[in-house]
Amino acid sequence: MSDNSIKKNQEEKGDKKKSVFRKIIIAVILLFLVLAILRVYKIFRDFPAVKQRDNRINFLFLGISGGEYKPPDLTDTIIFSSYNINTGRMLFLSIPRDIWLESLKAKVNTAYHYGGFPLVKKAVEEIVGQPVHYFFVLDFEGFKKVVDILGGVNIKVERTFDDFKYPIPGKENDECSGDKEFKCRYEHLHFEAGWEKMNGERALKYVRSRNAEGEEGTDAARAVRQQIFLSSLKNQLLDWKILLSPNKISRLINIFSQYVSTNLTKEEYPKLILSFLRFNPQEIKQEVLLNVDGLLYHPAKHYSGQWVLLPKEGNWEKIQKEISKILP
């Protein structure tokens, strides 16, 4: 046998050995992957299931003043949200704070103040006719910190408006040196139509203003501004500069744990996160209950002596039907 033949045979044997070795390595890696997947599956299987109905998870987002504001736990913002885990679509429905509930003998924005989550859950379910699975409560201080950590939020102001009666914290009972109009209790806000990058303090004033002159002075306009803010916040949170910043993510998690109250348990986080794998940011629908087919009205006089909103039909049945039509 020639030297070339011997060399060729040795090379072939070497290639065969390498091929077998590669196959063994690949088999071992695949085995470890399968074991890891089974391990992860077992871990996730042992976590409690996320609450849902008809493939929808329903949330309630509440904004309270907190801190030095009085009273600190009236819900300035009430947003019912429903997420379809099959389609990835989501609804945000703003509920006016001035809705009067006969079962409460009070406005819906007082429910959290009087009875915490159980009472506000019952109140909102009475209005929307849908179960509330999870709630999140954020106060003004947490709100401002979230916006500031993100470096501000870009918001498109739809209309120019002025609010001459924006309340200054801590001056609710100031006698203003005898001024009968109590002007010292208020701050003048001005927003110009167009894009504006707002820090936490400015964004809070934008979503809270409710005494503006003209169209922006209505509860419906205020709710729309809150929806606009949510949409802008969503865009900011999904920005790669935020998602790829461990520092900002860590600070946001810290704010969440410090300033947000929720009934969502840590054990439910993994499966809730998995359920949002199909979430489509482009499939978010935003509605304001006041704008849904004129189903609410303001009576000229109410026995409570307060400015309230009531269902036109005298009950919540028609409103619940209309809400069921817009659910994702």
C-alpha positions in Angstrom: 0.0 0.0 0.0 1.4 3.4 -1.0 2.1 6.2 1.5 -0.8 8.2 -0.1 -3.3 5.4 0.5 -2.2 5.0 4.1 -2.5 8.7 4.7 -5.9 8.8 3.0 -7.2 6.0 5.2 -5.9 7.7 8.3 -7.7 10.9 7.3 -10.9 9.1 6.7 -10.7 7.4 10.1 -10.0 10.7 11.7 -13.0 12.3 10.0 -15.2 9.5 11.2 -14.0 9.9 14.7 -14.6 13.7 14.5 -18.1 13.1 13.1 -18.9 10.6 15.9 -17.5 13.1 18.5 -19.6 15.9 17.0 -22.8 13.8 17.1 -22.1 12.9 20.8 -21.6 16.6 21.7 -24.8 17.6 19.8 -26.7 14.7 21.5 -25.4 15.8 25.0 -26.3 19.5 24.3 -29.8 18.5 23.1 -30.2 16.3 26.2 -29.3 19.2 28.4 -31.7 21.5 26.5 -34.6 19.0 26.8 -33.8 18.7 30.6 -33.7 22.5 30.9 -37.0 22.9 29.1 -38.6 20.2 31.2 -37.2 21.9 34.3 -38.6 25.3 33.3 -41.9 23.7 32.3 -42.1 22.1 35.7 -41.3 25.3 37.5 -43.9 27.3 35.5 -46.4 24.5 35.8 -46.2 24.8 39.6 -46.9 28.5 39.5 -50.6 29.5 40.1 -52.7 30.1 37.0 -53.5 33.7 36.1 -57.1 34.7 36.8 -59.2 35.2 33.6 -62.6 34.8 32.1 -63.4 34.0 28.4 -59.6 34.2 27.6 -59.5 37.8 29.0 -57.6 39.1 31.9 -59.2 42.3 33.4 -57.3 45.0 35.2 -58.2 48.1 37.2 -55.7 51.0 37.2 -56.3 53.6 40.0 -54.6 56.9 40.5 -54.7 58.4 44.0 -53.1 61.6 45.3 -51.4 60.2 48.4 -48.9 62.1 50.6 -49.8 65.6 51.5 -52.9 65.8 49.3 -56.2 65.6 51.2 -58.0 63.3 51.1 -55.1 61.1 49.9 -57.0 58.1 48.6 -59.8 59.4 46.4 -59.3 57.8 43.0 -58.5 60.7 40.6 -58.1 58.2 37.8 -60.2 55.0 37.2 -59.3 52.9 34.1 -60.8 49.5 33.5 -58.6 47.4 31.1 -59.2 44.1 29.4 -56.6 41.9 27.7 -57.3 39.1 25.3 -54.6 36.5 25.8 -55.4 34.8 22.4 -55.3 37.9 20.2 -53.0 40.2 22.1 -55.5 43.0 21.9 -56.2 45.3 24.8 -58.9 47.8 25.9 -58.4 50.8 28.1 -61.8 52.2 29.3 -61.7 55.4 31.4 -64.5 55.6 34.0 -65.6 59.1 35.1 -64.9 59.7 38.8 -68.2 61.5 39.2 -70.4 58.5 38.5 -73.0 58.2 41.3 -73.6 54.7 42.6 -76.8 54.2 44.6 -75.4 51.1 46.2 -72.6 53.3 47.6 -74.7 56.4 48.2 -71.6 58.1 46.9 -69.5 58.7 43.8 -67.4 55.8 42.5 -64.1 57.7 43.2 -64.8 57.4 47.0 -65.1 53.5 46.9 -61.3 53.0 47.4 -61.3 55.5 50.3 -64.2 53.8 52.1 -63.5 50.2 51.5 -60.2 49.6 49.7 -60.0 47.2 46.8 -62.9 45.0 47.7 -65.3 47.9 47.5 -63.9 49.6 44.4 -63.9 46.2 42.7 -67.5 45.7 43.5 -68.4 49.3 42.4 -66.6 49.0 39.0 -68.0 45.5 38.3 -71.5 46.9 38.9 -70.8 49.6 36.2 -69.0 47.5 33.6 -70.7 44.1 34.1 -67.3 42.4 33.9 -65.1 40.8 36.6 -62.0 42.7 37.8 -59.1 40.2 38.3 -56.2 42.5 39.3 -55.8 46.1 40.4 -52.9 48.5 40.5 -52.9 51.7 42.6 -50.3 54.4 42.0 -50.0 57.7 43.8 -48.8 61.1 42.5 -45.3 60.7 43.8 -44.8 57.3 42.1 -46.3 58.7 38.9 -43.8 61.6 38.8 -40.9 59.3 39.5 -41.8 56.8 36.7 -42.0 59.6 34.2 -38.7 61.2 35.4 -36.8 57.8 35.3 -37.9 57.5 31.6 -36.4 60.9 30.9 -39.8 62.5 30.4 -42.7 61.6 28.1 -43.5 63.1 24.7 -47.1 64.1 24.6 -49.1 65.7 21.8 -51.4 68.3 23.4 -54.5 68.3 21.2 -55.8 71.8 22.1 -54.3 74.9 23.8 -55.9 75.5 27.2 -55.6 77.4 30.4 -56.6 76.2 33.9 -56.6 79.1 36.5 -57.8 76.8 39.3 -55.2 74.0 39.6 -55.0 73.2 43.3 -51.7 73.8 45.1 -51.0 70.9 47.6 -51.2 72.0 51.2 -53.1 75.2 50.5 -56.6 73.7 50.5 -57.6 75.7 53.7 -55.4 78.8 53.2 -57.5 82.0 53.9 -55.4 83.9 51.4 -55.2 87.0 53.6 -59.0 87.5 53.3 -59.1 87.2 49.5 -62.7 86.0 48.8 -61.7 84.2 45.6 -58.9 82.3 47.4 -56.6 82.8 44.5 -53.5 81.8 46.5 -54.9 78.2 46.6 -54.5 77.8 42.9 -51.8 77.7 40.2 -52.3 78.9 36.6 -51.6 76.2 34.1 -51.1 76.8 30.4 -50.7 74.1 27.7 -50.0 74.9 24.1 -51.3 72.7 21.3 -48.5 70.5 19.8 -45.8 68.2 21.0 -44.3 68.7 24.4 -41.8 66.7 26.4 -43.1 66.6 29.9 -41.3 65.7 33.1 -43.2 64.0 36.0 -44.5 67.2 37.6 -45.7 68.7 34.2 -47.3 65.4 33.1 -49.2 65.1 36.4 -50.7 68.5 35.9 -51.6 67.6 32.3 -53.6 64.5 33.3 -55.1 66.1 36.5 -56.4 69.5 35.2 -60.2 69.6 35.4 -61.0 73.3 35.6 -59.7 74.5 32.3 -61.7 77.0 30.2 -63.6 75.7 27.2 -63.8 72.1 26.0 -60.8 70.9 28.1 -62.7 71.7 31.3 -64.9 68.6 30.9 -64.4 65.2 32.6 -64.5 63.6 29.1 -61.6 65.8 27.9 -59.6 65.0 31.1 -60.2 61.3 30.6 -59.0 61.6 27.0 -55.8 63.4 28.2 -55.2 60.5 30.5 -55.5 58.1 27.6 -53.2 60.1 25.5 -50.6 60.0 28.4 -51.0 56.2 28.7 -50.3 55.8 25.0 -47.3 58.1 25.2 -46.0 56.2 28.3 -46.4 52.9 26.5 -44.3 54.1 23.6 -41.6 55.4 26.0 -41.5 52.1 28.0 -41.1 50.1 24.8 -38.2 52.2 23.6 -35.1 50.1 23.2 -33.1 52.7 25.1 -35.3 51.8 28.1 -35.5 48.0 27.5 -31.7 47.7 27.1 -30.9 49.8 30.2 -30.5 47.5 33.3 -30.2 50.6 35.5 -33.6 52.1 34.4 -35.3 48.7 34.5 -34.0 48.2 38.0 -35.2 51.7 39.1 -38.6 51.1 37.6 -39.0 47.8 39.4 -38.0 49.6 42.6 -40.6 52.3 42.0 -43.2 49.6 41.3 -42.5 47.8 44.6 -42.4 51.1 46.6 -45.3 53.1 45.2 -47.7 50.6 43.6 -50.3 48.6 45.6 -51.7 45.5 43.9 -53.4 42.2 44.6 -51.1 40.5 42.0 -48.8 38.0 43.9 -45.2 37.3 43.0 -46.1 33.7 42.3 -48.5 35.0 39.5 -45.9 37.1 37.8 -44.3 34.3 35.6 -47.6 33.1 34.0 -48.9 36.7 33.6 -45.7 37.6 31.7 -46.2 34.5 29.5 -49.8 35.5 28.8 -48.5 38.8 27.4 -46.2 37.1 24.8 -48.9 37.8 22.1 -49.4 41.4 23.3 -49.6 43.8 20.3 -48.9 47.5 21.2 -50.7 48.4 17.9 -53.9 46.7 19.0 -54.7 48.9 22.0 -58.2 50.4 22.0 -58.9 53.4 24.1 -62.4 54.6 25.1 -63.9 57.0 27.6 -67.2 55.9 29.1 -68.6 59.4 28.7 -68.1 59.2 25.0 -69.7 55.7 24.5 -73.1 56.5 22.9 -74.1 59.2 25.3 -75.0 56.6 28.0 -74.4 59.0 30.9 -76.0 62.3 31.8 -75.6 65.0 34.4 -78.9 65.7 36.2 -79.7 69.4 36.8 -80.3 68.6 40.5 -79.3 65.6 42.6 -80.5 64.8 46.1 -76.8 64.5 47.3 -76.3 68.2 46.3 -73.2 67.1 44.3 -72.3 67.2 40.6 -72.8 63.6 39.5 -73.2 61.4 36.5 -76.0 58.9 36.1 -77.0 56.2 33.6 -79.6 57.5 31.2 -81.6 54.2 31.4 -81.7 54.4 35.2 -79.6 51.2 35.5 -76.3 49.8 34.1 -77.8 47.2 31.8 -77.4 49.1 28.5 -74.0 50.4 29.5 -72.8 46.9 30.2 -74.1 45.7 26.8 -72.2 48.5 25.0 -69.0 47.7 26.9 -69.3 44.0 26.0 -69.3 45.1 22.3 -66.0 46.9 22.6 -64.2 44.2 24.6 -61.2 42.8 22.8 
